Amino acid sequence: MRGTILKCAITTAAAVAIAAVAPAATAAAPSSGGEGAALNFSVDTTVPPVSGRIPSSLAFAAAGFEFEPRAVAKRCSHEQALLNECPSGALIGVGKLVVHVVTTTFTRNTTFPLNMYLRTNTAVLGVAFIGGPKVVPGTLNTAGGVALSFNPLPKPPQFPGVTLTLEQVTIHLGASRTVVTREHEKGHNDDTVVIRKHYDLIRQPATCSGSWTSSVTLGFPNGPSASLISSIACPGD
């Protein structure tokens, strides 16, 4: 039996912090608090409480982290998402759902990619590729952290005699950009000053007491949802 249910990682330019629900947590110290980061979630869905069920909704969150929408230069409209024409400058993350397919003639894993684009400062559009692009509206909540939910998820195609089970869910959230502006400086030389401002989509909390909390929640058409909680070690722990 696979022991690790949920892994959540913070990626910085310096190092990676990883925390697992079971059987134990391991961590390598990331950079100091308040720096830019990327959030990575990985869920082994073959074990309880998910047990391979196909979810109808997906939400993930990291408490205390900050979200900076200026880290992406563009926005994607619903019409662009339907046509799979979202600008790359609106991309804030990627993910995938790995589904195990069993038929009378073959058995294989199929990966369904998910691209996440910023629509507004509080709305995200997920474009899932299931027999073509499917648009999944998402809600972004930045009160007390970063929380993103997709409900409902598109249903996978159903065929007679075919069994589908969910193997894995992975999510990567992060982006950055540097904005360059030029300002005319009044004075004797009448110089132009170049100003560079760097923005990170995700920033670590400035302070930490022991660890930060992250979670992934999967909803199902029948039965209760499955919430998986993980802790992320503070910088230097």
C-alpha positions as CSV (number, residue, x, y, z in Angstrom):
1,M,0.0,0.0,0.0
2,R,1.3,3.5,-0.8
3,G,1.8,5.4,2.4
4,T,1.9,9.0,1.2
5,I,-1.6,10.5,0.6
6,L,-0.7,14.2,0.0
7,K,2.5,16.1,-0.7
8,C,2.7,19.8,-0.8
9,A,5.9,21.7,-1.7
10,I,7.0,25.2,-1.8
11,T,9.6,25.9,-4.5
12,T,11.9,28.9,-4.3
13,A,15.0,29.7,-6.3
14,A,17.1,28.4,-3.4
15,A,15.5,25.1,-2.3
16,V,12.3,23.1,-1.8
17,A,10.2,22.4,1.3
18,I,8.1,19.2,1.2
19,A,5.5,18.0,3.8
20,A,3.6,14.7,3.7
21,V,0.6,13.5,5.6
22,A,1.8,10.0,6.2
23,P,3.9,8.2,7.2
24,A,6.2,11.2,8.0
25,A,7.1,14.7,7.0
26,T,10.4,15.6,5.4
27,A,11.7,19.0,4.6
28,A,14.7,20.9,3.1
29,A,14.9,24.5,4.3
30,P,13.6,27.0,1.7
31,S,14.6,30.6,1.5
32,S,13.5,33.1,4.2
33,G,9.9,34.0,4.7
34,G,8.3,36.7,2.5
35,E,10.1,35.6,-0.7
36,G,8.5,34.5,-4.0
37,A,7.6,30.8,-4.2
38,A,5.6,28.3,-6.2
39,L,3.1,25.9,-4.7
40,N,3.1,22.3,-5.7
41,F,0.4,19.8,-4.7
42,S,0.5,16.0,-5.3
43,V,-2.2,13.6,-4.2
44,D,-2.0,9.8,-4.4
45,T,-5.7,9.1,-5.0
46,T,-5.5,5.3,-5.0
47,V,-5.6,5.1,-1.2
48,P,-8.5,6.1,1.2
49,P,-10.3,8.4,1.6
50,V,-10.3,9.0,-2.2
51,S,-9.8,5.3,-3.2
52,G,-9.8,6.0,-6.9
53,R,-13.1,7.8,-7.1
54,I,-13.5,10.3,-10.0
55,P,-14.0,13.8,-8.4
56,S,-16.7,16.3,-9.4
57,S,-14.9,19.2,-7.8
58,L,-11.3,20.1,-6.8
59,A,-10.0,22.7,-4.4
60,F,-6.5,23.4,-3.0
61,A,-5.3,25.9,-0.5
62,A,-2.2,27.2,1.4
63,A,-2.9,29.3,4.5
64,G,-0.9,32.5,4.9
65,F,0.5,32.8,1.4
66,E,0.1,35.9,-0.6
67,F,-1.2,36.2,-4.2
68,E,0.0,38.9,-6.5
69,P,-2.0,39.2,-9.7
70,R,0.5,41.7,-11.2
71,A,2.9,38.7,-11.7
72,V,0.9,37.9,-14.9
73,A,0.6,40.5,-17.6
74,K,-2.5,39.2,-19.4
75,R,-6.0,38.0,-18.7
76,C,-8.0,35.3,-20.4
77,S,-11.7,35.7,-21.3
78,H,-14.2,32.9,-21.3
79,E,-14.4,33.1,-25.1
80,Q,-10.7,32.7,-25.5
81,A,-10.7,29.7,-23.1
82,L,-13.5,28.0,-25.1
83,L,-11.3,28.3,-28.2
84,N,-8.2,27.2,-26.3
85,E,-6.6,30.6,-27.2
86,C,-5.8,32.0,-23.7
87,P,-2.6,34.1,-23.9
88,S,0.4,32.6,-22.3
89,G,0.9,35.7,-20.3
90,A,-2.3,34.8,-18.3
91,L,-1.0,31.4,-17.3
92,I,-0.8,31.0,-13.5
93,G,-0.4,27.2,-13.1
94,V,-0.7,23.8,-14.6
95,G,-2.0,20.4,-13.3
96,K,-3.0,16.9,-14.4
97,L,-5.3,14.1,-13.4
98,V,-4.1,10.6,-14.1
99,V,-6.9,8.2,-14.7
100,H,-6.5,4.4,-14.8
101,V,-8.5,2.9,-17.7
102,V,-9.5,-0.8,-17.8
103,T,-11.3,-2.3,-20.7
104,T,-11.9,-5.9,-22.0
105,T,-8.9,-5.4,-24.4
106,F,-6.4,-3.2,-22.6
107,T,-5.3,-1.5,-19.4
108,R,-3.5,1.9,-19.3
109,N,-3.1,5.2,-17.6
110,T,-4.5,8.3,-19.3
111,T,-3.4,11.8,-18.3
112,F,-5.8,14.8,-18.5
113,P,-3.9,18.1,-18.5
114,L,-5.3,21.2,-16.8
115,N,-4.0,24.7,-17.6
116,M,-5.0,27.6,-15.3
117,Y,-5.4,31.1,-16.5
118,L,-6.2,34.3,-14.6
119,R,-9.6,35.8,-15.8
120,T,-9.9,38.5,-13.1
121,N,-8.2,39.1,-9.8
122,T,-10.7,36.7,-8.2
123,A,-11.6,34.4,-11.0
124,V,-9.6,31.7,-12.8
125,L,-10.4,29.6,-15.9
126,G,-9.2,26.1,-16.0
127,V,-8.8,24.5,-19.5
128,A,-9.0,20.7,-19.2
129,F,-8.2,18.6,-22.2
130,I,-10.8,15.7,-22.2
131,G,-11.7,14.8,-25.8
132,G,-10.9,18.5,-26.6
133,P,-10.6,21.6,-24.4
134,K,-13.2,21.9,-21.6
135,V,-13.5,25.2,-19.7
136,V,-13.7,24.9,-15.9
137,P,-14.5,28.1,-14.1
138,G,-12.5,28.5,-10.9
139,T,-12.9,30.8,-7.8
140,L,-9.9,32.4,-6.2
141,N,-10.0,33.4,-2.5
142,T,-7.0,35.3,-1.1
143,A,-8.4,36.0,2.4
144,G,-5.9,34.5,4.8
145,G,-4.0,32.7,2.1
146,V,-4.3,31.3,-1.4
147,A,-7.4,29.1,-2.1
148,L,-8.5,28.0,-5.5
149,S,-11.5,25.8,-6.3
150,F,-13.0,24.3,-9.5
151,N,-16.6,23.2,-9.3
152,P,-17.8,21.3,-11.3
153,L,-15.1,19.4,-13.0
154,P,-15.9,18.1,-16.5
155,K,-17.0,14.4,-16.5
156,P,-14.7,12.0,-18.3
157,P,-16.2,10.1,-21.2
158,Q,-18.2,7.0,-20.3
159,F,-18.1,3.8,-22.4
160,P,-19.8,0.4,-21.8
161,G,-17.5,-2.1,-20.2
162,V,-14.9,0.6,-19.3
163,T,-13.8,1.2,-15.7
164,L,-12.1,4.5,-14.7
165,T,-10.2,5.1,-11.4
166,L,-8.3,8.2,-10.4
167,E,-4.6,7.5,-9.8
168,Q,-3.1,10.9,-9.1
169,V,-3.8,14.7,-9.0
170,T,-0.9,17.2,-9.3
171,I,-1.1,21.0,-9.3
172,H,1.6,23.6,-9.8
173,L,0.8,27.2,-9.1
174,G,3.3,30.0,-9.7
175,A,4.5,32.7,-12.1
176,S,6.7,35.8,-12.1
177,R,7.6,38.7,-14.3
178,T,9.7,41.9,-14.2
179,V,8.1,45.1,-15.4
180,V,10.5,47.7,-16.8
181,T,9.4,51.4,-16.9
182,R,11.3,54.5,-17.8
183,E,10.8,57.8,-16.0
184,H,12.1,61.2,-17.1
185,E,14.1,62.7,-14.3
186,K,14.1,66.5,-14.2
187,G,17.4,68.1,-13.6
188,H,20.5,69.5,-15.0
189,N,21.2,66.4,-17.2
190,D,17.6,65.6,-18.0
191,D,18.2,61.9,-17.6
192,T,15.9,58.9,-18.1
193,V,15.7,56.5,-15.2
194,V,15.0,52.8,-15.8
195,I,13.0,51.2,-13.1
196,R,12.6,47.4,-12.8
197,K,9.9,46.0,-10.6
198,H,9.7,42.2,-10.0
199,Y,6.4,40.5,-9.1
200,D,5.9,36.9,-7.9
201,L,2.5,35.3,-8.1
202,I,2.9,33.5,-4.8
203,R,4.8,34.8,-1.8
204,Q,5.6,32.9,1.4
205,P,4.3,34.4,4.6
206,A,6.7,36.8,6.3
207,T,6.4,35.0,9.6
208,C,5.9,31.4,10.6
209,S,5.2,29.5,13.8
210,G,6.2,25.9,13.3
211,S,4.6,25.3,9.9
212,W,2.0,26.4,7.4
213,T,-1.1,24.5,6.5
214,S,-2.1,23.3,3.1
215,S,-5.0,21.2,1.9
216,V,-6.5,19.5,-1.1
217,T,-10.3,18.8,-1.1
218,L,-12.0,16.5,-3.7
219,G,-15.8,16.5,-4.0
220,F,-17.8,13.6,-5.4
221,P,-21.3,13.3,-6.9
222,N,-22.2,10.7,-4.3
223,G,-20.9,10.6,-0.8
224,P,-18.9,13.1,1.3
225,S,-15.9,15.0,0.1
226,A,-12.3,14.0,0.9
227,S,-10.1,16.7,2.6
228,L,-6.4,16.0,2.8
229,I,-4.4,18.2,5.1
230,S,-0.6,18.7,5.0
231,S,1.9,20.9,6.8
232,I,4.8,22.8,5.3
233,A,7.8,23.4,7.5
234,C,9.0,27.0,8.2
235,P,12.1,28.3,6.5
236,G,15.2,26.9,8.3
237,D,13.2,24.1,10.1
